[in-house]
């Protein structure tokens, strides 16, 4: 007998996940916004706890994004020759 339990979870980035757990392990399914239903995300774990740890990692990256600032100054010899710009 193969009993499957389904758990739903939404990560902080707004993605809706479905975790299907059976005696073999836990599979992650991602909600397909273009169509109805979920599709297999390619992630399979040995237990529900491992699947939740993976989703916790996604939440952690969403909480602490990498901050960067754009460069507003381009040096005159950026392309190796003073005064040359892209497309010249």
Order of alpha helices (4+ residues) and beta strands (2+ residues): beta-beta-beta-beta-alpha
